[in-house]
């Protein structure tokens, strides 16, 4: 990881309008938790439903898209990445640093609000807050890697990312049993289920598959992104 690249990336992402998008979804999640508590619906069932449908099902992949593509895609689009690539820094190191920045942003903007909202609803009951927080962190790391890769391999990263997040993860991954084995969202839920004893939470994907899959996808995407950056010439051609 390169500290200079990380600093530049943090400033670029947090200094653009993406910061408002990164804040909006977590604020909405916490607001819904507060609302449920005010109306007297702060129970395990409501907590699990909110965590599954919004925290992990909606917020996490969208934040992954914003952070994962945001650390590299704008630089490729406007050509400023060429300045970075001209420096004596290994391109795999650049990819790894961009990934680390995206993953850390997801830890803050997805992991923390997930814990806070779950804790507001049920406290430490049945390990719901802990389970979904760890699941969100693990899923967020994988999303950061996948969307970073998309930002490197295509100029339409946001478009493809939205299709992936909404169609594959949100629709097919939830409705088609066989597709759940290949959904980051479902892997995150599997981890949450393992750490929680709530009867309202159950998943089809076994933990023994989810964890290796998360590792393979994360490492594979970051390595691939680094190799793709090697193909960029200083004229911008591949």
C-alpha positions in Angstrom: 0.0 0.0 0.0 1.3 3.5 -0.9 0.5 6.3 1.5 0.7 9.0 -1.1 -1.7 7.3 -3.4 -4.0 6.6 -0.5 -4.1 10.2 0.5 -4.8 11.4 -3.0 -7.5 8.9 -3.4 -9.2 9.8 -0.1 -9.2 13.5 -1.0 -10.6 12.8 -4.4 -13.4 10.6 -3.3 -14.4 12.6 -0.2 -14.0 15.9 -2.0 -16.5 15.1 -4.7 -20.3 14.8 -4.6 -19.8 11.1 -3.9 -19.4 12.0 -0.2 -23.1 13.0 -0.1 -24.1 9.7 -1.7 -21.9 7.8 0.8 -23.6 9.6 3.7 -27.2 9.5 2.4 -27.8 5.8 2.6 -26.3 5.2 6.1 -28.4 8.2 7.4 -31.5 6.6 5.9 -30.7 3.3 7.5 -30.3 4.8 11.0 -33.3 7.0 10.5 -35.4 3.9 9.7 -34.1 2.2 12.8 -35.0 5.3 14.9 -38.5 5.4 13.4 -39.1 1.7 14.1 -38.1 2.3 17.7 -40.4 5.3 18.0 -43.4 3.4 16.7 -42.8 0.5 19.0 -41.6 -2.0 16.4 -38.1 -2.5 17.7 -38.0 -6.3 17.9 -35.9 -9.0 16.5 -38.1 -9.6 13.5 -38.0 -6.0 12.4 -34.3 -5.7 13.0 -33.5 -8.8 10.9 -35.8 -7.6 8.1 -34.3 -4.1 8.1 -30.7 -5.5 8.1 -31.4 -8.1 5.4 -33.5 -5.9 3.0 -31.9 -2.5 3.4 -28.5 -2.7 5.2 -27.1 -5.7 3.4 -29.6 -6.0 0.5 -29.6 -2.4 -0.7 -27.2 -0.1 1.1 -24.1 -2.3 1.0 -23.9 -3.1 -2.7 -24.7 0.6 -3.6 -22.1 1.9 -1.3 -19.7 -0.7 -2.7 -20.5 0.6 -6.2 -19.9 4.3 -5.1 -16.7 3.6 -3.3 -15.3 0.9 -5.5 -15.7 2.7 -8.8 -15.0 6.1 -7.2 -11.4 5.4 -6.3 -10.3 4.7 -9.8 -13.0 5.1 -12.6 -13.1 9.0 -12.6 -9.3 9.2 -12.9 -9.4 6.8 -15.9 -12.3 8.8 -17.5 -10.6 12.1 -17.2 -7.1 10.8 -18.0 -5.5 11.9 -14.7 -4.7 8.3 -13.9 -1.9 8.6 -16.5 -0.1 11.0 -14.3 -0.2 8.5 -11.5 0.9 5.6 -13.7 3.9 7.6 -14.8 5.3 7.6 -11.3 7.7 4.8 -10.2 5.0 3.0 -8.3 4.1 -0.6 -9.0 0.7 -0.8 -10.7 -0.4 -3.7 -8.6 0.4 -1.6 -5.6 -1.7 1.2 -7.0 -4.6 -1.3 -7.4 -4.1 -2.6 -3.9 -4.0 0.9 -2.4 -7.2 1.9 -4.2 -8.8 -1.3 -2.9 -7.7 -0.6 0.6 -9.2 2.9 0.4 -12.5 1.7 -0.9 -12.7 -1.1 1.7 -12.0 1.4 4.5 -14.7 3.7 3.3 -17.2 0.8 3.3 -16.1 -0.1 6.8 -17.0 3.4 8.0 -20.1 4.1 5.9 -21.6 0.6 5.9 -20.2 -1.3 8.9 -20.7 1.4 11.5 -24.2 2.4 10.5 -25.2 -1.2 10.3 -24.1 -1.8 13.9 -25.7 1.4 15.2 -29.1 0.8 13.6 -29.2 -2.8 14.7 -28.2 -1.8 18.2 -30.9 0.9 18.3 -33.5 -1.8 17.6 -32.4 -4.7 19.7 -29.2 -3.9 21.5 -27.0 -7.0 21.7 -29.9 -9.4 21.6 -29.2 -12.7 19.7 -26.0 -11.2 18.2 -27.9 -9.5 15.5 -25.9 -6.3 15.6 -22.6 -8.1 15.7 -23.5 -10.6 13.0 -24.7 -8.2 10.5 -21.9 -5.8 11.1 -19.3 -8.5 10.5 -21.3 -9.7 7.5 -21.4 -6.1 6.1 -17.7 -5.7 6.6 -16.8 -8.9 4.8 -19.3 -8.3 2.0 -18.1 -4.7 1.7 -14.5 -5.8 1.2 -15.6 -8.1 -1.6 -17.8 -5.4 -3.2 -14.8 -3.0 -3.0 -12.7 -5.4 -5.0 -15.3 -6.3 -7.6 -16.3 -2.7 -8.3 -12.7 -1.6 -8.4 -12.1 -4.2 -11.1 -15.1 -2.9 -13.0 -13.7 0.6 -12.8 -10.5 -0.6 -14.4 -11.8 -2.9 -17.1 -14.6 -0.7 -18.5 -15.5 2.9 -19.0 -19.1 2.0 -18.2 -18.3 0.8 -14.7 -21.2 2.6 -13.0 -23.8 1.3 -15.5 -22.6 -2.3 -15.3 -22.3 -1.9 -11.5 -25.9 -0.8 -11.1 -27.0 -3.7 -13.3 -25.0 -6.1 -11.2 -26.1 -4.6 -7.8 -29.8 -4.3 -8.7 -30.4 -7.2 -11.1 -28.0 -9.9 -10.0 -27.6 -9.2 -6.3 -31.0 -7.6 -5.7 -33.3 -9.7 -7.9 -31.8 -12.9 -9.2 -29.7 -13.5 -6.1 -32.7 -13.3 -3.8 -35.3 -15.1 -6.0 -33.3 -17.9 -7.7 -32.0 -20.5 -5.2 -29.1 -21.7 -7.3 -27.8 -18.1 -7.9 -27.6 -17.4 -4.2 -24.3 -19.4 -4.1 -22.7 -16.8 -6.3 -24.0 -13.6 -4.6 -21.8 -11.5 -2.3 -24.9 -10.3 -0.6 -25.8 -13.9 0.3 -22.3 -14.6 1.5 -22.5 -11.7 3.9 -25.9 -12.9 5.2 -24.4 -16.3 5.7 -21.7 -14.8 8.0 -24.4 -12.8 9.9 -26.4 -16.0 10.3 -23.4 -17.8 11.7 -22.8 -15.1 14.4 -26.5 -14.6 15.2 -28.9 -16.9 17.1 -32.0 -15.2 15.9 -34.8 -17.5 14.7 -35.8 -14.9 12.1 -32.5 -15.2 10.2 -31.6 -18.1 8.0 -29.6 -18.5 4.8 -29.2 -21.1 2.1 -25.5 -20.6 1.6 -23.2 -22.6 3.9 -20.5 -20.7 5.7 -17.9 -23.2 4.4 -18.7 -22.0 0.9 -19.3 -18.3 1.7 -15.9 -17.5 3.3 -13.7 -19.2 0.7 -15.8 -17.5 -2.0 -15.3 -14.1 -0.5 -11.6 -14.6 -0.3 -11.3 -15.9 -3.8 -13.4 -13.1 -5.3 -11.6 -10.4 -3.3 -8.1 -11.5 -4.0 -8.9 -12.4 -7.6 -10.5 -9.1 -8.4 -7.6 -7.0 -6.8 -5.0 -9.0 -8.6 -6.8 -8.8 -11.9 -7.2 -5.0 -11.5 -3.5 -4.7 -10.9 -2.7 -6.7 -14.0 -5.1 -4.6 -16.1 -3.4 -1.4 -14.9 -0.2 -2.9 -16.3 -1.8 -2.8 -19.7 -2.4 1.0 -19.6 0.2 2.9 -21.7 1.2 6.4 -20.9 -0.8 7.5 -23.9 -4.0 6.1 -22.5 -4.2 3.2 -24.9 -4.5 -0.4 -23.8 
